[in-house]
Amino acid sequence: MSEPVQLPDCDVPYRPDPAITAVSEWLGDPVAAADFPETRLRWRNDHAAASVGLSQLFDDDWLRHFGRFAPLEGNIPQPLALRYHGHQFRVYNPEIGDGRGFLFAQLRGADGRLMDLGTKGSGTTPWSRSGDGRLTLKGAVREILATEMLEALGVNTSKTFSVIETGEALYRGDEPSPTRSAVLVRLSHSHIRFGTFQRLLALEAADEMEALIAYCLAHFPAPPPPEDAPDRDNPAIRLMHAVVERMADLAASYMVAGFVHGVLNTDNMNITGESFDYGPWRWLPSWEPGFTAAYFDYAGLYAFGRQPEALHWNCGQLAVALRLHAETAPLVAAMERFGPLYMAAVARRWCWRLGVQSQGIEADTQLVAACEAVMREGALQPDAFFFAHRGGRGAAQGALGEALAAYEPVADAHPYWSDPAPQSMLIEAVEAIWAAIDEGDDWAPLHAKVAALRRMGEAHGPAPQPAGHA
């Protein structure tokens, strides 16, 4: 393993904080990254890097850290492949874990939050089973596009931090093969999954569960539960309320964005409510609740309109695990908050994306219903709909026109709103961006798209947060 590289001075200081080492003995397995034939830097997210004090790394050092995985100074000495279980399409699987990734580093962001740098495609681990531990370059490009679009639409998402092409020819059943390979690094608020807790329940590891709850509350703080919440001082109950609040908002953000994640298994649920791990995702071509993203989702379990149900169900599995340290009734009380919190988040985020001032939950819910009806009946693409009716503009007739008439527009000075058409992320555009890379090694369309998405994000501004949240 290489020696750590001394980091150059950064405007935001680099602040390593390998907090995971307090629980890593039973949470993960030390592993080594694959020795790739080559490392060609294809993507470095300097915007994200600046938030954690790494934007001034020279490219050679970037490649050493994020292609060869020389440890960052003062950080985790050896990567950790985390252990967890999970429900995969609601079938419990105790034989999973980080099979092609690991936790590489932890550091404090500009806002003081604990952040993780984790990998995808970094090689085999004890949890790889029959997999090769690799990632296709197309998969990495798709993750860049997904995270940039989601961030622009106000979704709490991991950020694609780095993509390095690794020079291996990979064979995949769902891509033309052989295809190019890559290793991806993502910046996330946490890698603690619902499945992490499920594993500890299966092992009846009460002491470790107590330590994990304490770790989560210490490093991912949240407002306290409501005053009338039963057993509200119990750490397990405090965590459950925090997760329910976060997941209700995440579900709402998917729906308002018109996004279909595709694989909402419990091992893909993060206790900070941060969306991550993008595989067969899609954006809606039209407002269709039954639209699915994953070709292998034969029953439509994770269809667009079923995503809130999926996230609620997953919260239930976390509640089952937390019964090691809490009674059932207080956990159920926390779960029962999901529906009202979700509806409030949809209304809040819908008004934000539509560019109108909220008129209260009852009126806002009626507005959402009117918009949905117009999109569904007209088979409209959501990005186009929100853009056309931003601030109440557009030829809105009937119930939608009446609903919009009662709303005041927000101030929209950004020139994006005068563009001839909105940004979107339909599959045809994604394939065209990949084709330019695959056929001509032309990365210009990708960079142009990312710039356009970031401009759209500037126009939207920050998404509204629940009361009591930063």
C-alpha positions as CSV (number, residue, x, y, z in Angstrom):
1,M,0.0,0.0,0.0
2,S,1.3,3.4,-0.9
3,E,2.3,6.1,1.5
4,P,-0.4,8.8,2.1
5,V,0.0,12.0,0.0
6,Q,0.3,15.4,1.7
7,L,-2.6,17.5,0.6
8,P,-2.1,21.0,-0.8
9,D,-3.7,23.9,1.1
10,C,-7.4,24.3,0.3
11,D,-9.8,27.1,0.9
12,V,-12.0,24.7,2.9
13,P,-9.7,22.8,5.1
14,Y,-9.3,19.1,4.7
15,R,-10.6,17.6,8.0
16,P,-10.2,13.9,8.3
17,D,-12.5,12.2,10.8
18,P,-12.4,8.4,10.6
19,A,-15.2,8.0,13.1
20,I,-16.1,4.6,11.7
21,T,-13.1,3.1,13.4
22,A,-15.0,3.1,16.7
23,V,-17.3,0.4,15.3
24,S,-15.4,-1.0,12.4
25,E,-14.3,-4.2,14.1
26,W,-17.7,-5.7,13.7
27,L,-19.1,-3.5,10.9
28,G,-16.6,-4.2,8.1
29,D,-13.7,-6.1,6.7
30,P,-10.3,-4.5,5.8
31,V,-9.8,-5.1,2.0
32,A,-7.4,-4.0,-0.7
33,A,-8.4,-2.3,-4.0
34,A,-7.9,-4.1,-7.3
35,D,-4.6,-3.5,-9.1
36,F,-6.0,-2.0,-12.3
37,P,-4.1,-2.1,-15.6
38,E,-4.4,1.6,-16.0
39,T,-5.9,4.7,-14.4
40,R,-7.3,7.4,-16.7
41,L,-9.0,10.3,-15.1
42,R,-12.4,10.8,-16.7
43,W,-14.4,12.8,-14.1
44,R,-13.4,14.8,-11.1
45,N,-16.1,16.7,-9.2
46,D,-14.2,19.8,-8.1
47,H,-17.4,21.4,-6.8
48,A,-17.9,18.4,-4.4
49,A,-14.2,18.2,-3.7
50,A,-14.1,21.8,-2.6
51,S,-16.7,21.1,0.1
52,V,-14.4,18.6,1.8
53,G,-11.0,20.3,1.2
54,L,-9.8,18.2,-1.7
55,S,-10.4,20.4,-4.8
56,Q,-6.7,21.4,-5.1
57,L,-5.4,17.9,-5.4
58,F,-3.2,17.6,-8.5
59,D,-4.4,15.1,-11.0
60,D,-1.5,12.7,-10.3
61,D,-2.4,12.7,-6.6
62,W,-6.1,12.3,-7.4
63,L,-5.3,9.2,-9.4
64,R,-3.2,7.8,-6.5
65,H,-6.0,8.3,-4.0
66,F,-9.1,7.5,-6.1
67,G,-7.6,5.0,-8.7
68,R,-4.9,3.3,-6.6
69,F,-6.5,4.1,-3.2
70,A,-3.4,5.4,-1.4
71,P,-4.9,6.4,2.0
72,L,-5.7,10.1,2.6
73,E,-3.6,11.6,5.4
74,G,-5.0,11.0,8.8
75,N,-7.8,8.9,7.5
76,I,-8.9,5.2,7.4
77,P,-5.6,3.2,7.1
78,Q,-7.2,0.5,4.9
79,P,-10.5,0.4,3.0
80,L,-13.5,-1.3,4.8
81,A,-16.0,-3.5,2.9
82,L,-19.1,-3.1,5.1
83,R,-21.2,-6.0,6.3
84,Y,-25.0,-5.9,6.0
85,H,-28.0,-8.0,5.1
86,G,-31.1,-6.9,3.2
87,H,-34.4,-7.5,1.6
88,Q,-33.9,-7.7,-2.2
89,F,-37.3,-7.3,-3.9
90,R,-38.7,-8.3,-0.5
91,V,-36.7,-11.5,-0.3
92,Y,-34.4,-11.6,2.7
93,N,-30.7,-12.2,1.8
94,P,-28.1,-12.7,4.6
95,E,-25.3,-13.2,2.2
96,I,-24.7,-9.7,0.9
97,G,-22.4,-6.8,1.8
98,D,-20.0,-4.5,-0.1
99,G,-19.3,-6.8,-3.0
100,R,-17.7,-4.3,-5.3
101,G,-17.1,-1.3,-3.2
102,F,-15.7,-0.1,0.2
103,L,-15.6,2.8,2.5
104,F,-12.3,4.6,1.7
105,A,-12.3,7.8,3.9
106,Q,-14.4,10.0,6.2
107,L,-14.0,13.7,6.5
108,R,-15.9,16.8,7.6
109,G,-17.7,18.9,5.0
110,A,-17.8,22.7,4.9
111,D,-21.0,22.6,6.9
112,G,-19.5,20.3,9.6
113,R,-21.3,17.2,8.6
114,L,-19.5,13.8,8.6
115,M,-19.0,12.7,5.0
116,D,-17.9,9.4,3.5
117,L,-15.9,8.6,0.4
118,G,-17.0,5.2,-0.9
119,T,-16.3,3.3,-4.0
120,K,-18.1,1.3,-6.7
121,G,-16.1,-1.1,-9.0
122,S,-13.0,-1.2,-6.8
123,G,-12.5,-4.9,-6.9
124,T,-13.6,-8.1,-5.1
125,T,-14.3,-8.4,-1.4
126,P,-15.4,-11.2,1.0
127,W,-19.0,-10.3,-0.1
128,S,-18.5,-10.4,-3.9
129,R,-20.0,-13.9,-4.2
130,S,-19.6,-14.8,-7.9
131,G,-19.2,-11.1,-9.0
132,D,-16.0,-9.7,-10.4
133,G,-16.2,-6.5,-8.3
134,R,-16.0,-4.3,-11.3
135,L,-18.1,-1.4,-12.8
136,T,-18.7,-0.6,-16.4
137,L,-17.7,2.8,-17.6
138,K,-21.3,3.2,-18.9
139,G,-22.6,2.5,-15.4
140,A,-20.3,5.2,-14.1
141,V,-21.4,7.7,-16.7
142,R,-25.0,7.0,-15.9
143,E,-24.3,7.6,-12.2
144,I,-22.8,11.0,-13.0
145,L,-26.0,11.9,-14.9
146,A,-28.3,10.6,-12.3
147,T,-26.7,12.4,-9.4
148,E,-26.3,15.7,-11.2
149,M,-30.0,15.7,-12.4
150,L,-31.3,14.7,-8.9
151,E,-29.2,17.4,-7.2
152,A,-30.5,20.0,-9.6
153,L,-34.1,18.9,-8.7
154,G,-33.5,19.2,-5.0
155,V,-33.2,15.5,-4.1
156,N,-31.0,14.5,-1.2
157,T,-28.5,12.5,-3.2
158,S,-24.9,11.2,-3.0
159,K,-22.5,13.0,-5.4
160,T,-20.4,11.4,-8.0
161,F,-17.0,12.4,-6.9
162,S,-14.6,10.7,-9.2
163,V,-14.6,8.3,-12.2
164,I,-11.4,6.7,-13.4
165,E,-11.3,4.4,-16.4
166,T,-9.4,1.2,-15.5
167,G,-8.5,-0.5,-18.8
168,E,-10.3,-3.8,-18.3
169,A,-12.7,-5.4,-20.7
170,L,-15.9,-6.4,-18.9
171,Y,-18.6,-8.8,-20.0
172,R,-22.1,-8.1,-19.0
173,G,-25.4,-9.6,-20.0
174,D,-27.3,-6.3,-20.1
175,E,-24.6,-4.4,-22.1
176,P,-22.8,-5.0,-25.4
177,S,-19.7,-6.8,-24.4
178,P,-16.8,-6.5,-24.0
179,T,-17.2,-3.1,-22.5
180,R,-15.0,-0.5,-20.8
181,S,-14.4,-0.5,-17.1
182,A,-14.2,2.2,-14.4
183,V,-13.9,2.7,-10.7
184,L,-16.2,5.3,-9.2
185,V,-16.0,7.2,-5.9
186,R,-19.1,8.8,-4.4
187,L,-19.4,11.4,-1.7
188,S,-22.1,10.5,0.7
189,H,-23.4,11.6,4.1
190,S,-23.3,8.0,5.4
191,H,-22.9,4.4,4.3
192,I,-25.0,3.0,7.2
193,R,-27.9,1.1,5.6
194,F,-31.1,-0.4,6.9
195,G,-29.5,-3.7,6.1
196,T,-26.7,-2.9,8.6
197,F,-29.3,-3.0,11.4
198,Q,-31.0,-6.1,9.9
199,R,-27.7,-8.0,10.1
200,L,-27.2,-7.2,13.7
201,L,-30.8,-8.3,14.5
202,A,-30.2,-11.6,12.7
203,L,-27.0,-12.1,14.8
204,E,-28.9,-11.0,18.0
205,A,-26.0,-8.6,18.5
206,A,-27.7,-6.3,21.0
207,D,-24.5,-4.6,22.2
208,E,-23.3,-3.8,18.7
209,M,-26.8,-2.5,17.8
210,E,-26.7,-0.2,20.8
211,A,-23.3,1.1,19.6
212,L,-24.6,1.6,16.0
213,I,-27.6,3.6,17.2
214,A,-25.4,5.8,19.3
215,Y,-23.0,6.3,16.3
216,C,-25.9,7.3,14.0
217,L,-27.4,9.8,16.6
218,A,-24.0,11.3,17.3
219,H,-22.9,11.8,13.7
220,F,-26.2,12.3,11.9
221,P,-28.2,14.4,14.3
222,A,-31.9,15.3,13.8
223,P,-34.6,17.2,15.6
224,P,-36.1,15.3,18.5
225,P,-39.4,13.4,18.0
226,P,-42.7,15.1,18.6
227,E,-43.5,16.0,22.3
228,D,-46.3,13.4,22.4
229,A,-44.2,10.6,20.8
230,P,-44.2,7.6,23.2
231,D,-40.8,6.6,24.6
232,R,-39.3,9.6,22.8
233,D,-36.1,9.6,24.9
234,N,-35.2,6.0,23.9
235,P,-32.2,6.3,21.4
236,A,-33.7,3.6,19.2
237,I,-37.0,5.6,19.0
238,R,-35.2,8.8,18.4
239,L,-33.4,7.2,15.4
240,M,-36.6,5.7,14.1
241,H,-38.4,9.0,14.1
242,A,-35.5,10.7,12.3
243,V,-35.3,8.0,9.6
244,V,-39.1,8.1,9.0
245,E,-38.9,11.9,8.5
246,R,-36.0,11.6,6.1
247,M,-37.5,8.8,4.1
248,A,-40.9,10.5,3.7
249,D,-39.1,13.5,2.3
250,L,-36.9,11.3,0.0
251,A,-40.0,9.5,-1.3
252,A,-41.7,12.8,-2.0
253,S,-38.6,14.1,-3.8
254,Y,-38.5,11.1,-6.1
255,M,-42.1,11.7,-7.1
256,V,-41.8,15.4,-7.7
257,A,-38.7,14.8,-9.7
258,G,-40.4,12.2,-11.9
259,F,-37.6,9.8,-11.0
260,V,-37.7,6.0,-10.8
261,H,-34.7,4.6,-8.8
262,G,-35.4,1.0,-9.8
263,V,-33.9,-1.0,-6.9
264,L,-35.3,0.2,-3.6
265,N,-34.0,-2.8,-1.5
266,T,-33.3,-2.3,2.2
267,D,-29.6,-2.6,1.5
268,N,-30.0,0.4,-0.7
269,M,-31.6,2.5,2.0
270,N,-29.4,5.0,3.9
271,I,-30.3,6.0,7.4
272,T,-29.6,9.7,6.5
273,G,-32.3,9.5,3.9
274,E,-29.8,10.1,1.1
275,S,-30.5,8.5,-2.3
276,F,-27.6,6.5,-3.7
277,D,-26.4,3.5,-5.7
278,Y,-27.9,4.2,-9.2
279,G,-28.3,1.2,-11.5
280,P,-31.3,0.9,-13.9
281,W,-32.8,4.3,-13.0
282,R,-35.1,6.2,-15.4
283,W,-36.9,9.5,-15.6
284,L,-40.6,9.4,-16.6
285,P,-41.3,9.9,-20.3
286,S,-44.8,10.6,-19.3
287,W,-46.7,10.7,-16.0
288,E,-47.4,7.0,-15.6
289,P,-47.6,5.5,-12.0
290,G,-46.9,2.0,-13.4
291,F,-43.7,2.9,-15.1
292,T,-40.7,0.7,-14.1
293,A,-37.0,1.3,-14.5
294,A,-35.5,-2.2,-14.0
295,Y,-36.1,-4.7,-16.7
296,F,-36.0,-7.4,-14.0
297,D,-38.7,-5.8,-11.9
298,Y,-41.3,-8.1,-13.5
299,A,-44.1,-7.4,-10.9
300,G,-43.5,-3.6,-10.9
301,L,-42.7,-3.7,-7.2
302,Y,-40.6,-0.5,-7.5
303,A,-42.7,1.2,-10.2
304,F,-42.8,5.0,-10.1
305,G,-46.1,5.2,-8.2
306,R,-45.1,2.5,-5.7
307,Q,-42.0,4.1,-4.5
308,P,-43.5,5.7,-1.4
309,E,-45.0,2.4,-0.4
310,A,-41.5,0.8,-0.9
311,L,-39.8,3.3,1.3
312,H,-42.4,2.9,4.0
313,W,-42.1,-0.9,3.8
314,N,-38.4,-0.6,4.2
315,C,-38.8,1.7,7.2
316,G,-40.9,-1.1,8.7
317,Q,-38.0,-3.5,8.3
318,L,-35.7,-1.1,10.2
319,A,-38.4,-0.9,12.9
320,V,-38.3,-4.7,13.2
321,A,-34.5,-4.6,13.7
322,L,-34.7,-1.8,16.3
323,R,-37.0,-4.0,18.4
324,L,-33.8,-5.3,20.0
325,H,-33.8,-2.0,21.9
326,A,-37.4,-0.7,21.8
327,E,-41.0,-1.9,22.3
328,T,-43.3,-2.3,19.3
329,A,-45.8,0.4,20.1
330,P,-43.4,3.4,20.0
331,L,-41.9,2.1,16.8
332,V,-45.3,1.8,15.2
333,A,-46.1,5.3,16.3
334,A,-43.1,6.5,14.5
335,M,-44.1,4.6,11.4
336,E,-47.6,6.1,11.4
337,R,-46.1,9.5,10.8
338,F,-44.8,8.5,7.4
339,G,-48.0,9.1,5.5
340,P,-48.7,12.7,6.7
341,L,-45.1,13.6,6.5
342,Y,-44.9,12.3,2.9
343,M,-48.0,14.3,1.9
344,A,-46.6,17.5,3.4
345,A,-43.3,16.9,1.7
346,V,-45.0,16.4,-1.7
347,A,-47.0,19.6,-1.3
348,R,-43.9,21.6,-0.2
349,R,-41.7,20.3,-2.9
350,W,-44.4,20.5,-5.6
351,C,-44.9,24.2,-5.0
352,W,-41.2,24.8,-5.0
353,R,-40.7,23.1,-8.4
354,L,-43.8,24.8,-9.8
355,G,-42.5,28.2,-8.6
356,V,-45.5,29.2,-6.6
357,Q,-46.0,30.2,-2.9
358,S,-47.6,27.6,-0.7
359,Q,-51.2,28.2,0.3
360,G,-51.3,25.6,3.0
361,I,-51.4,21.8,2.9
362,E,-55.1,21.5,1.9
363,A,-54.9,23.8,-1.0
364,D,-51.5,22.6,-2.1
365,T,-52.7,18.9,-2.1
366,Q,-55.6,20.0,-4.4
367,L,-53.1,21.7,-6.7
368,V,-50.9,18.5,-6.8
369,A,-54.0,16.4,-7.7
370,A,-55.0,18.8,-10.5
371,C,-51.5,18.8,-11.9
372,E,-51.3,15.0,-11.8
373,A,-54.6,14.7,-13.6
374,V,-53.5,16.9,-16.4
375,M,-50.2,15.1,-16.8
376,R,-51.8,11.7,-16.6
377,E,-54.7,12.5,-19.0
378,G,-52.4,14.2,-21.5
379,A,-49.5,11.7,-21.1
380,L,-47.3,14.7,-20.4
381,Q,-43.6,14.6,-19.6
382,P,-43.1,16.0,-16.0
383,D,-40.1,18.2,-16.8
384,A,-42.0,19.9,-19.7
385,F,-45.1,20.3,-17.5
386,F,-43.4,22.0,-14.6
387,F,-41.4,24.2,-17.0
388,A,-44.5,25.2,-19.0
389,H,-46.5,26.1,-15.9
390,R,-43.7,27.6,-13.8
391,G,-45.1,30.4,-11.7
392,G,-48.6,29.8,-12.9
393,R,-47.8,30.5,-16.6
394,G,-49.0,28.5,-19.5
395,A,-52.5,27.8,-20.8
396,A,-54.0,26.1,-17.8
397,Q,-57.7,25.3,-18.2
398,G,-60.3,23.6,-16.0
399,A,-59.4,22.5,-12.5
400,L,-55.7,23.2,-13.0
401,G,-56.4,26.8,-14.1
402,E,-58.7,27.4,-11.2
403,A,-56.1,26.0,-8.8
404,L,-53.2,27.9,-10.2
405,A,-55.2,31.2,-10.2
406,A,-55.1,31.2,-6.4
407,Y,-51.3,31.0,-6.2
408,E,-48.7,33.8,-6.2
409,P,-45.6,33.1,-8.3
410,V,-42.1,33.2,-6.7
411,A,-39.6,35.7,-8.1
412,D,-37.8,34.0,-11.0
413,A,-35.0,36.2,-12.3
414,H,-32.8,33.4,-13.6
415,P,-32.5,33.3,-17.4
416,Y,-33.1,29.5,-17.4
417,W,-36.8,30.2,-17.1
418,S,-36.7,31.9,-20.5
419,D,-35.0,29.0,-22.3
420,P,-37.0,27.5,-25.1
421,A,-37.2,24.1,-23.3
422,P,-36.3,22.6,-20.0
423,Q,-33.5,20.2,-19.1
424,S,-34.6,16.6,-18.9
425,M,-32.9,13.2,-18.6
426,L,-34.8,10.8,-20.9
427,I,-33.2,7.6,-21.9
428,E,-32.6,8.6,-25.5
429,A,-30.4,11.6,-24.3
430,V,-28.6,9.3,-21.9
431,E,-27.8,6.8,-24.6
432,A,-26.6,9.6,-27.0
433,I,-24.2,10.9,-24.4
434,W,-22.9,7.4,-23.8
435,A,-22.6,6.7,-27.6
436,A,-20.4,9.8,-28.0
437,I,-18.0,8.4,-25.4
438,D,-18.2,4.8,-26.5
439,E,-17.8,5.4,-30.2
440,G,-15.6,8.5,-30.4
441,D,-14.2,9.0,-26.8
442,D,-16.0,12.3,-27.0
443,W,-16.7,13.6,-23.4
444,A,-17.9,17.0,-24.5
445,P,-21.7,16.1,-24.5
446,L,-21.4,14.8,-21.0
447,H,-19.7,17.9,-19.7
448,A,-22.1,20.2,-21.6
449,K,-25.1,18.3,-20.0
450,V,-23.6,18.6,-16.5
451,A,-23.1,22.3,-17.0
452,A,-26.7,22.7,-18.2
453,L,-28.0,20.7,-15.2
454,R,-26.1,22.8,-12.7
455,R,-27.5,25.9,-14.3
456,M,-31.0,24.5,-13.9
457,G,-30.2,23.7,-10.2
458,E,-29.1,27.4,-9.7
459,A,-32.4,28.5,-11.2
460,H,-34.4,26.3,-8.8
461,G,-32.4,27.2,-5.8
462,P,-32.3,25.0,-2.6
463,A,-35.2,22.7,-2.1
464,P,-37.5,23.5,0.9
465,Q,-36.8,21.6,4.1
466,P,-39.2,20.3,6.7
467,A,-39.8,22.6,9.7
468,G,-37.0,22.2,12.2
469,H,-34.5,20.9,9.7
470,A,-31.4,22.8,8.5
